[in-house]
């Protein structure tokens, strides 16, 4: 059912892009004006100060990064300083270890957090991992799929509320969401039911970004399958510096694929 919903959402977006439009031919003076605008806006970005914030849980906070460089968030924001249109960058990491989606909703009620969101040009977000771990802890000795899907329904509603709250404060901010991964792959190489659960939670997050229209989803699950590349911290749950480096590269890759210029209304390019 979730895959059907995903296809319906995708078809709706494609159909919207293919809607018939009436062609209006601009005058000679208008064409010259449009050409100049295109030259300066799309080929040469006027550098501006960009405000970036991080929201969510320990993955955005950078827990496990032995180099103390703020995990993927610190690495991505460092790379952003070389983007077209960026003359200066103000980065603020507001994520916190252990934060669940319901706790993020509470954080978004804070007037200071709301002010930060209003000023933001880009938001990086990770959320959902602790919602899953809450189920794991509650049913540790009798893990079944049903409680995870029951919680997923609640998570989808909370995620929708999170996006609506952010959009109510800032309709233009680009939201970049990193997906979830399965740390249990460290224990076994065999595909298990938990892989499917993570896949379905990631699909729910991706659908939310598609419906938003100005958000980008970056899957990272494949980066943390096993530990052959030594990407885990010593707690065997969080990424280490190498893992966060891989996450940062994936996010930058996906932001480019999502079309940063279009997402930012021509304000940013890479």
Backbone bond lengths (Angstrom), bond angles and torsions (degrees), N, CA, C in turn:
res aa  C-N    CA-C-N  psi(-1)  N-CA   C-N-CA  omega(-1)  CA-C   N-CA-C  phi
1 X - - - 1.470 - - 1.520 110.84 -
2 X 1.333 116.25 -39.35 1.476 120.08 -177.98 1.530 110.25 -67.50
3 X 1.373 115.69 -36.64 1.458 118.47 178.81 1.520 110.79 -67.58
4 X 1.347 116.41 -37.67 1.464 120.66 176.84 1.517 110.20 -61.10
5 X 1.340 117.04 -43.60 1.475 121.29 178.41 1.512 110.16 -61.42
6 X 1.342 116.73 -40.71 1.463 120.89 179.79 1.522 110.12 -60.64
7 X 1.370 116.41 -45.48 1.462 120.66 -179.76 1.514 111.45 -65.36
8 X 1.333 117.10 -38.17 1.463 120.22 178.30 1.513 111.45 -63.72
9 X 1.345 115.89 -43.86 1.470 119.62 178.82 1.511 110.31 -62.26
10 X 1.351 115.48 -44.02 1.466 119.65 -179.22 1.516 110.83 -63.32
11 X 1.367 117.52 -43.08 1.459 121.73 178.87 1.516 111.33 -61.91
12 X 1.342 116.14 -38.11 1.462 121.01 178.80 1.524 110.84 -62.85
13 X 1.342 115.45 -42.55 1.466 119.69 -179.91 1.514 110.87 -65.22
14 X 1.368 116.38 -44.64 1.461 120.84 179.71 1.514 110.57 -63.12
15 X 1.351 116.22 -43.55 1.460 120.12 179.61 1.515 111.23 -60.80
16 X 1.326 115.61 -39.00 1.459 119.81 178.92 1.514 112.03 -63.24
17 X 1.354 115.20 -35.12 1.463 120.13 -179.81 1.514 111.19 -72.49
18 X 1.358 117.07 -22.73 1.456 120.51 -175.50 1.525 112.69 -100.50
19 X 1.330 116.33 8.27 1.460 119.12 -178.57 1.521 110.48 -59.94
20 X 1.329 116.69 141.28 1.460 121.94 -178.88 1.515 110.68 -67.67
21 X 1.335 116.25 136.25 1.457 121.30 179.89 1.521 109.60 -126.45
22 X 1.311 116.15 146.56 1.461 121.27 177.27 1.518 108.52 -81.33
23 X 1.320 117.98 126.23 1.454 122.45 -177.18 1.521 109.76 -82.09
24 X 1.325 117.00 125.34 1.453 122.76 177.34 1.515 108.08 -116.22
25 X 1.348 117.55 120.41 1.455 121.65 -178.33 1.527 110.07 -88.40
26 X 1.343 118.20 120.69 1.463 120.75 -179.42 1.522 111.26 -71.86
27 X 1.326 114.95 157.49 1.458 120.29 177.13 1.516 109.93 -71.47
28 X 1.363 116.40 172.12 1.468 120.81 -179.76 1.523 110.90 -59.25
29 X 1.340 117.88 -44.52 1.467 121.11 -179.66 1.522 111.19 -66.56
30 X 1.346 116.27 -37.51 1.456 119.90 178.29 1.524 111.14 -66.35
31 X 1.361 116.47 -37.94 1.457 119.72 179.07 1.523 110.65 -64.03
32 X 1.336 116.26 -40.38 1.462 119.34 178.41 1.520 110.52 -64.46
33 X 1.349 116.11 -40.87 1.460 120.69 179.81 1.514 110.84 -64.68
34 X 1.355 116.35 -42.15 1.451 120.98 179.36 1.516 111.06 -65.48
35 X 1.337 116.85 -38.29 1.464 120.23 179.88 1.516 110.99 -63.72
36 X 1.341 116.71 -41.65 1.458 119.75 178.78 1.517 111.37 -65.76
37 X 1.352 115.75 -41.26 1.463 120.14 178.77 1.521 110.57 -61.75
38 X 1.347 115.72 -43.85 1.462 120.08 179.96 1.518 110.99 -63.20
39 X 1.354 116.39 -38.13 1.458 120.78 -178.25 1.516 111.27 -63.26
40 X 1.334 116.01 -45.90 1.466 119.07 -175.22 1.522 113.23 -83.14
41 X 1.354 117.38 -33.57 1.456 119.24 -175.31 1.520 111.68 -83.63
42 X 1.363 116.93 -43.76 1.452 119.52 -171.31 1.531 113.29 -93.78
43 X 1.340 117.69 -30.98 1.463 119.26 -179.46 1.521 112.14 -93.44
44 X 1.321 116.94 -32.69 1.454 120.88 -179.04 1.523 109.30 -129.95
45 X 1.309 116.59 109.65 1.461 121.25 -177.72 1.520 109.82 -84.02
46 X 1.310 115.27 135.13 1.462 120.23 175.78 1.526 107.20 -76.79
47 X 1.328 118.36 115.90 1.467 120.96 -176.32 1.529 112.50 -59.04
48 X 1.327 115.97 136.18 1.453 122.14 178.48 1.516 109.80 -135.84
49 X 1.308 116.34 163.62 1.453 120.94 172.55 1.521 108.06 -80.14
50 X 1.309 116.99 128.31 1.457 123.12 -176.58 1.529 109.93 -109.40
51 X 1.325 115.52 135.84 1.463 121.12 178.12 1.525 109.49 -106.90
52 X 1.326 116.55 126.62 1.460 122.46 -177.49 1.526 108.90 -126.31
53 X 1.329 116.75 135.94 1.467 119.49 176.24 1.521 109.98 -129.29
54 X 1.317 115.91 152.52 1.452 122.56 175.69 1.518 109.68 -110.93
55 X 1.319 117.61 134.07 1.457 123.10 179.50 1.525 109.84 -127.60
56 X 1.332 115.58 153.85 1.450 119.26 172.70 1.500 114.62 117.17
57 X 1.327 115.86 -134.78 1.463 121.94 -167.63 1.523 113.40 -110.47
58 X 1.341 115.51 -158.70 1.462 121.85 -173.28 1.517 113.82 -63.75
59 X 1.335 118.12 -25.88 1.455 119.85 -179.56 1.521 111.66 -67.85
60 X 1.322 116.62 -36.62 1.461 119.29 175.26 1.523 110.34 -79.30
61 X 1.321 117.41 -32.31 1.466 120.18 177.04 1.529 110.85 -64.38
62 X 1.340 116.46 -32.02 1.458 120.32 178.96 1.519 114.14 96.39
63 X 1.320 117.51 24.40 1.470 121.42 179.24 1.532 109.44 -61.61
64 X 1.321 116.96 130.68 1.454 122.29 -179.98 1.509 114.16 101.60
65 X 1.327 117.21 -10.43 1.460 121.80 179.61 1.525 109.42 -76.18
66 X 1.327 116.87 102.36 1.465 120.24 -175.67 1.526 113.05 -68.28
67 X 1.337 116.63 -16.45 1.469 119.83 177.87 1.521 112.71 -88.45
68 X 1.344 116.20 -4.04 1.465 121.83 178.09 1.534 111.96 56.37
69 X 1.320 115.24 46.88 1.465 120.14 -179.57 1.523 111.77 -112.56
70 X 1.340 116.67 27.99 1.465 121.81 176.50 1.524 113.25 63.85
71 X 1.335 116.85 30.99 1.456 120.15 174.33 1.509 113.83 58.27
72 X 1.349 116.31 -145.05 1.461 119.83 179.06 1.523 110.91 -65.83
73 X 1.351 116.93 -33.24 1.464 121.10 -176.12 1.522 110.83 -61.07
74 X 1.323 116.60 -45.91 1.454 119.81 179.59 1.513 112.41 -65.39
75 X 1.310 116.95 -36.89 1.463 121.00 -178.64 1.527 111.89 -72.77
76 X 1.327 116.52 -40.69 1.466 119.51 179.01 1.527 110.94 -67.82
77 X 1.317 117.65 -44.11 1.461 119.84 -179.13 1.532 111.09 -66.22
78 X 1.333 116.85 -30.58 1.464 119.55 174.91 1.521 110.30 -65.61
79 X 1.328 116.37 -42.49 1.466 120.75 178.44 1.523 111.32 -65.83
80 X 1.336 117.23 -33.38 1.464 120.95 -178.69 1.524 113.07 -63.34
81 X 1.310 117.27 -22.66 1.460 120.43 -179.44 1.522 112.22 -65.06
82 X 1.324 116.65 -15.97 1.467 121.10 177.76 1.525 112.23 -101.59
83 X 1.339 117.37 5.02 1.457 120.11 179.02 1.526 110.72 -72.89
84 X 1.330 114.53 151.94 1.460 119.36 173.60 1.529 109.24 -62.99
85 X 1.311 117.12 140.90 1.454 120.73 177.67 1.506 113.82 87.43
86 X 1.345 118.04 -5.12 1.460 121.11 -178.73 1.535 109.59 -106.63
87 X 1.329 115.58 109.93 1.466 120.09 175.89 1.520 110.99 -92.50
88 X 1.327 116.25 -29.10 1.459 122.43 179.81 1.518 107.35 -156.57
89 X 1.320 116.40 157.02 1.460 119.78 -176.44 1.516 110.61 -137.51
90 X 1.324 115.04 129.50 1.462 122.26 177.15 1.527 107.76 -111.05
91 X 1.348 117.04 109.55 1.458 121.73 -176.55 1.513 110.87 -110.25
92 X 1.339 116.17 135.08 1.463 121.58 179.18 1.526 109.23 -135.86
93 X 1.331 116.49 116.33 1.457 121.16 -178.38 1.528 109.79 -93.94
94 X 1.332 116.29 108.32 1.463 122.39 -175.79 1.520 112.69 -104.77
95 X 1.349 116.41 10.66 1.463 120.89 -179.39 1.527 110.15 -78.12
96 X 1.344 115.47 159.67 1.461 120.07 -177.95 1.522 110.46 -145.87
97 X 1.300 114.87 138.71 1.457 122.29 179.61 1.537 110.75 -57.12
98 X 1.332 115.61 134.71 1.460 121.39 176.03 1.516 115.15 85.89
99 X 1.313 117.97 -2.50 1.469 120.00 -174.72 1.522 111.66 -70.87
100 X 1.331 115.26 129.93 1.459 122.67 175.21 1.534 109.28 -98.95
101 X 1.326 115.37 173.57 1.459 119.70 -178.38 1.522 112.00 -64.24
102 X 1.341 118.25 -37.17 1.460 119.71 178.81 1.526 111.14 -67.46
103 X 1.331 116.75 -32.58 1.461 120.66 177.67 1.524 111.55 -74.21
104 X 1.328 116.74 -31.17 1.464 119.70 175.44 1.528 110.01 -66.42
105 X 1.319 116.61 -38.86 1.465 120.50 176.84 1.529 109.99 -59.18
106 X 1.326 116.31 -42.69 1.470 120.49 177.36 1.525 110.78 -62.90
107 X 1.341 116.72 -41.31 1.464 120.21 179.73 1.527 111.19 -62.09
108 X 1.320 116.05 -35.81 1.468 120.44 -177.66 1.529 112.23 -69.88
109 X 1.329 117.29 -8.89 1.463 120.65 176.04 1.525 111.75 -85.29
110 X 1.324 116.91 -11.30 1.461 122.19 -179.93 1.533 109.58 -71.30
111 X 1.337 118.71 123.45 1.467 121.68 -178.64 1.533 113.45 -56.08
112 X 1.338 116.89 -36.11 1.466 119.67 179.69 1.527 111.10 -67.96
113 X 1.327 116.55 -38.80 1.460 120.66 177.17 1.528 109.60 -66.57
114 X 1.310 116.04 -40.47 1.465 120.08 178.56 1.520 111.09 -62.42
115 X 1.314 117.46 -39.71 1.468 120.80 177.31 1.525 110.85 -63.08
116 X 1.328 116.71 -38.93 1.466 120.90 178.66 1.521 110.85 -64.36
117 X 1.326 116.63 -41.46 1.465 120.87 179.86 1.525 110.65 -66.15
118 X 1.317 116.88 -39.07 1.468 120.45 179.51 1.524 111.83 -60.97
119 X 1.331 116.84 -32.05 1.461 121.37 -177.15 1.524 112.79 -90.45
120 X 1.333 118.11 -9.21 1.461 121.36 -171.52 1.527 112.99 -76.01
121 X 1.325 115.08 144.70 1.457 122.23 172.39 1.525 110.94 -100.04
122 X 1.336 115.93 -31.70 1.467 121.81 178.39 1.530 108.73 -140.68
123 X 1.333 115.96 137.56 1.465 122.25 175.03 1.528 108.57 -120.39
124 X 1.331 116.51 130.15 1.464 121.77 172.26 1.522 107.82 -105.13
125 X 1.338 115.86 134.83 1.462 120.38 -171.29 1.524 111.74 -139.69
126 X 1.329 116.24 135.02 1.465 122.00 165.33 1.526 107.26 -130.51
127 X 1.319 115.92 131.24 1.469 120.19 -179.49 1.531 108.94 -158.25
128 X 1.315 116.55 148.82 1.459 121.48 176.21 1.516 113.82 119.90
129 X 1.339 116.81 -28.55 1.457 119.76 -178.41 1.515 113.14 -61.26
130 X 1.313 116.55 -40.26 1.461 120.05 -179.43 1.528 112.23 -77.30
131 X 1.332 116.76 -23.82 1.468 120.08 172.59 1.531 109.00 -64.53
132 X 1.328 115.75 -41.69 1.461 120.56 178.23 1.524 110.93 -67.43
133 X 1.338 116.14 -43.18 1.461 119.48 -178.80 1.530 111.87 -65.13
134 X 1.312 117.20 -28.14 1.462 120.60 175.89 1.523 110.18 -62.17
135 X 1.341 116.20 -39.75 1.460 120.64 177.77 1.523 110.34 -68.82
136 X 1.336 116.23 -41.87 1.462 120.81 179.58 1.528 110.61 -58.42
137 X 1.324 116.30 -47.12 1.470 120.46 -178.30 1.532 112.16 -65.44
138 X 1.322 115.75 -36.56 1.456 119.96 -177.64 1.526 111.88 -71.66
139 X 1.345 116.66 -32.84 1.465 121.14 -175.59 1.530 110.96 -119.41
140 X 1.312 116.18 32.28 1.461 122.14 -171.52 1.525 113.20 -52.60
141 X 1.319 118.27 -40.25 1.462 121.33 -174.99 1.521 112.95 -96.88
142 X 1.325 116.17 6.64 1.465 119.91 177.51 1.533 109.20 -153.72
143 X 1.335 114.88 62.05 1.458 119.80 -176.11 1.525 110.92 -73.77
144 X 1.313 115.20 119.73 1.454 123.13 175.87 1.526 108.28 -127.99
145 X 1.320 117.12 159.55 1.462 121.11 -176.74 1.527 112.30 -69.88
146 X 1.332 117.54 -34.16 1.468 121.63 -172.60 1.531 114.35 -53.39
147 X 1.341 120.14 -48.13 1.467 119.37 -179.13 1.535 113.18 -61.32
148 X 1.331 117.10 -31.44 1.458 120.57 179.70 1.535 110.99 -68.26
149 X 1.326 116.18 -38.09 1.462 119.58 -179.86 1.522 111.96 -78.19
150 X 1.312 115.90 -29.84 1.462 119.41 173.60 1.524 109.81 -64.59
151 X 1.329 115.90 -42.34 1.465 120.89 178.10 1.522 110.93 -70.40
152 X 1.331 117.08 -33.32 1.463 120.68 178.75 1.520 111.21 -59.81
153 X 1.338 117.12 -40.30 1.461 119.99 177.70 1.516 111.56 -59.98
154 X 1.321 116.81 -41.53 1.464 121.13 178.05 1.527 110.62 -68.42
155 X 1.329 115.66 -39.54 1.464 120.74 179.53 1.530 111.40 -62.32
156 X 1.318 116.76 -41.16 1.463 120.74 179.21 1.527 110.50 -60.12
157 X 1.329 117.05 -41.98 1.463 120.49 178.43 1.526 111.34 -65.19
158 X 1.336 116.32 -40.93 1.463 119.91 179.52 1.524 111.10 -68.70
159 X 1.329 116.63 -38.71 1.467 119.99 178.92 1.521 110.54 -63.91
160 X 1.315 116.31 -39.89 1.462 121.03 176.46 1.528 110.41 -61.58
161 X 1.329 116.40 -40.89 1.463 120.70 178.15 1.533 111.05 -65.33
162 X 1.324 116.72 -38.92 1.471 121.39 178.63 1.518 110.41 -61.10
163 X 1.325 116.41 -47.57 1.460 120.35 -179.65 1.528 111.24 -65.09
164 X 1.320 117.01 -41.69 1.463 119.96 179.78 1.527 111.17 -64.32
165 X 1.334 116.47 -37.87 1.463 119.88 178.42 1.522 110.80 -65.28
166 X 1.325 116.24 -45.24 1.467 120.27 179.02 1.526 110.08 -62.25
167 X 1.315 116.66 -44.20 1.471 120.20 -179.02 1.530 111.68 -67.03
168 X 1.313 116.32 -31.14 1.456 119.16 176.55 1.518 112.14 -66.71
169 X 1.324 115.86 -26.36 1.461 121.20 179.66 1.526 112.38 -92.36
170 X 1.343 115.79 -31.98 1.461 120.02 -175.57 1.522 109.05 -153.45
171 X 1.321 115.84 104.93 1.460 120.57 -177.29 1.506 114.41 -79.74
172 X 1.334 117.70 -11.26 1.458 121.10 -174.33 1.521 114.74 -106.36
173 X 1.324 117.88 -16.13 1.460 120.43 -174.15 1.533 111.16 -62.40
174 X 1.334 115.79 139.01 1.459 121.77 175.78 1.534 107.95 -84.86
175 X 1.326 116.58 125.41 1.467 121.34 -179.10 1.526 109.19 -107.49
176 X 1.316 116.19 121.53 1.465 121.56 179.56 1.526 108.09 -112.76
177 X 1.336 116.33 120.39 1.463 121.32 -175.32 1.526 109.96 -115.09
178 X 1.318 116.88 123.02 1.461 121.27 173.81 1.519 109.27 -87.45
179 X 1.324 116.36 140.12 1.452 121.07 -177.04 1.518 113.51 -77.91
180 X 1.320 114.74 -174.31 1.468 122.81 -178.56 1.527 109.79 -98.45
181 X 1.336 116.35 160.11 1.460 120.54 174.72 1.526 109.22 -133.98
182 X 1.327 115.66 168.19 1.463 121.99 -175.27 1.529 110.47 -105.90
183 X 1.327 118.73 99.85 1.466 120.62 179.96 1.526 112.87 -68.40
184 X 1.345 117.46 -14.66 1.461 120.30 178.95 1.522 111.89 -70.61
185 X 1.351 117.08 -9.82 1.463 119.70 176.64 1.527 111.06 -65.84
186 X 1.327 116.66 -15.94 1.457 120.72 174.98 1.523 111.44 -68.21
187 X 1.320 115.50 -28.43 1.459 121.15 -174.60 1.523 111.59 -85.33
188 X 1.343 116.15 -37.24 1.462 120.20 -177.13 1.520 110.48 -143.14
189 X 1.344 115.79 145.39 1.460 121.47 176.62 1.521 111.44 -87.91
190 X 1.316 116.39 -11.14 1.457 120.50 -177.25 1.523 111.07 -78.84
191 X 1.328 114.63 141.09 1.463 119.53 175.59 1.522 108.14 -65.60
192 X 1.332 116.12 134.87 1.460 119.20 -179.40 1.516 110.19 -134.21
193 X 1.324 114.76 177.69 1.464 120.56 -176.14 1.518 112.01 -63.27
194 X 1.330 116.30 -28.03 1.464 119.21 -179.83 1.527 111.08 -67.60
195 X 1.344 117.34 -29.94 1.465 120.55 174.76 1.527 110.28 -60.13
196 X 1.326 115.68 -42.92 1.464 120.48 -179.91 1.522 110.82 -66.22
197 X 1.319 117.16 -38.50 1.455 121.38 178.13 1.521 110.47 -62.16
198 X 1.333 117.33 -46.91 1.468 121.59 178.24 1.524 110.40 -61.49
199 X 1.315 116.37 -41.09 1.465 121.11 179.15 1.527 111.14 -60.42
200 X 1.320 116.79 -42.97 1.465 120.64 -179.00 1.528 112.01 -70.36
201 X 1.323 117.59 -37.15 1.471 120.27 175.18 1.526 110.02 -64.90
202 X 1.322 117.11 -41.59 1.461 120.12 177.89 1.527 111.52 -63.33
203 X 1.322 115.62 -38.41 1.463 119.69 178.88 1.529 110.97 -62.97
204 X 1.333 116.18 -38.99 1.465 120.45 178.23 1.528 110.80 -63.81
205 X 1.330 116.42 -40.26 1.467 120.61 178.33 1.523 110.41 -66.24
206 X 1.321 116.58 -42.84 1.466 120.24 -179.21 1.528 111.35 -64.27
207 X 1.320 116.74 -41.18 1.473 120.24 177.80 1.524 110.32 -59.05
208 X 1.330 116.86 -40.84 1.461 120.76 179.48 1.526 110.87 -62.21
209 X 1.337 117.52 -40.08 1.466 119.88 179.47 1.527 111.10 -68.15
210 X 1.324 117.20 -36.18 1.460 120.50 178.29 1.521 110.49 -65.99
211 X 1.315 116.57 -44.21 1.459 121.00 179.92 1.528 111.45 -65.38
212 X 1.322 117.22 -30.11 1.462 120.27 -179.91 1.526 111.49 -67.23
213 X 1.316 117.71 -42.57 1.455 120.45 176.62 1.517 115.10 92.40
214 X 1.329 118.00 -23.70 1.458 120.95 178.96 1.533 110.27 -127.01
215 X 1.331 114.39 32.80 1.458 120.47 -179.44 1.520 109.60 -128.44
216 X 1.318 115.53 161.51 1.462 121.42 -176.74 1.524 109.00 -135.86
217 X 1.327 117.04 130.80 1.462 122.22 179.09 1.521 109.93 -102.16
218 X 1.340 116.03 131.84 1.457 121.31 179.23 1.527 109.82 -119.41
219 X 1.329 119.08 106.32 1.463 121.02 177.99 1.529 110.72 -71.18
220 X 1.326 116.51 139.19 1.468 120.14 179.92 1.524 112.31 -130.38
221 X 1.337 117.40 1.23 1.461 121.12 -173.86 1.530 112.37 -56.32
222 X 1.334 116.36 -39.26 1.466 119.97 -177.40 1.525 112.92 -68.70
223 X 1.325 117.11 -17.46 1.464 120.93 -179.06 1.522 112.18 -76.52
224 X 1.338 116.72 -16.64 1.460 120.87 -173.16 1.532 112.69 -124.96
225 X 1.327 116.04 34.44 1.458 120.89 175.39 1.527 107.68 -86.78
226 X 1.328 116.89 114.23 1.455 120.05 -174.93 1.516 110.46 67.09
227 X 1.307 116.31 -163.78 1.466 119.90 179.93 1.526 111.57 -139.50
228 X 1.335 115.35 31.90 1.463 119.52 179.83 1.519 112.01 -61.37
229 X 1.330 115.90 -30.96 1.466 120.19 -179.13 1.526 112.61 -93.85
230 X 1.342 116.16 6.46 1.464 121.32 177.68 1.525 111.79 55.25
231 X 1.332 116.10 54.82 1.465 121.18 -175.34 1.528 112.76 -103.76
232 X 1.343 116.93 0.82 1.462 120.09 -178.44 1.528 111.98 -101.30
233 X 1.325 114.19 146.96 1.459 121.84 172.96 1.534 108.75 -70.83
234 X 1.313 117.87 168.85 1.464 122.35 -178.36 1.529 113.06 -64.59
235 X 1.356 117.76 -13.72 1.465 119.28 175.99 1.526 111.74 -82.90
236 X 1.351 116.51 -2.31 1.462 123.36 178.42 1.524 112.82 57.17
237 X 1.300 116.60 28.71 1.463 121.17 177.54 1.520 111.07 -134.53
238 X 1.336 116.17 -49.39 1.463 120.70 179.87 1.531 111.16 -89.25
239 X 1.323 117.63 156.30 1.459 119.98 174.21 1.526 110.72 -68.58
240 X 1.321 116.46 155.89 1.460 120.77 168.22 1.528 107.76 -95.90
241 X 1.323 117.39 -168.88 1.469 120.31 -177.59 1.527 111.30 -58.75
242 X 1.333 116.35 -41.06 1.464 119.93 179.75 1.526 110.72 -65.25
243 X 1.334 116.27 -39.89 1.459 119.98 177.93 1.517 112.11 -63.57
244 X 1.326 116.08 -42.20 1.467 119.69 178.75 1.528 111.52 -68.11
245 X 1.330 116.63 -32.59 1.464 120.01 175.65 1.525 110.02 -62.67
246 X 1.339 116.29 -41.85 1.465 120.71 177.31 1.524 111.10 -64.59
247 X 1.325 116.64 -40.45 1.466 120.52 177.37 1.522 111.04 -62.14
248 X 1.330 116.26 -45.14 1.462 120.60 -178.86 1.528 110.68 -60.64
249 X 1.331 116.63 -44.02 1.468 120.19 178.76 1.518 111.33 -63.30
250 X 1.330 117.13 -39.44 1.462 120.58 178.65 1.526 111.20 -65.27
251 X 1.335 117.37 -43.17 1.460 120.46 179.76 1.528 110.92 -62.35
252 X 1.330 116.98 -43.86 1.460 120.47 179.45 1.528 110.29 -62.86
253 X 1.326 116.15 -41.00 1.463 121.54 178.31 1.528 110.99 -61.50
254 X 1.336 117.00 -44.77 1.459 120.67 -177.54 1.521 112.08 -73.09
255 X 1.325 117.67 -34.81 1.466 120.40 176.80 1.519 109.57 -60.38
256 X 1.323 115.93 -41.09 1.458 120.76 177.82 1.526 110.00 -63.87
257 X 1.340 116.93 -44.28 1.461 121.19 -179.40 1.526 111.77 -66.36
258 X 1.327 117.10 -32.74 1.469 121.05 179.38 1.528 112.11 -71.18
259 X 1.335 117.44 -18.96 1.465 120.74 -179.49 1.510 111.67 88.18
260 X 1.330 115.89 72.41 1.461 120.91 -175.32 1.526 112.74 -57.47
261 X 1.330 116.70 -40.77 1.469 119.98 -178.19 1.521 111.32 -60.17
262 X 1.336 115.97 -43.73 1.465 119.74 179.39 1.531 111.10 -69.62
263 X 1.328 117.08 -41.00 1.462 120.55 179.88 1.518 111.76 -62.09
264 X 1.338 116.08 -35.34 1.476 120.71 -177.05 1.515 112.73 -95.95
265 X 1.334 116.72 13.24 1.476 121.65 179.76 1.521 111.84 56.29
266 X 1.336 116.11 42.43 1.460 121.44 176.39 1.517 114.48 79.40
267 X 1.308 117.87 8.21 1.473 120.38 -176.64 1.521 112.11 -85.24
268 X 1.325 117.42 -31.05 1.458 120.84 -174.79 1.525 111.56 -129.18
269 X 1.308 114.46 150.50 1.448 122.27 170.49 1.524 106.64 -149.08
270 X 1.333 115.91 165.66 1.448 119.23 -175.22 1.528 111.57 -100.88
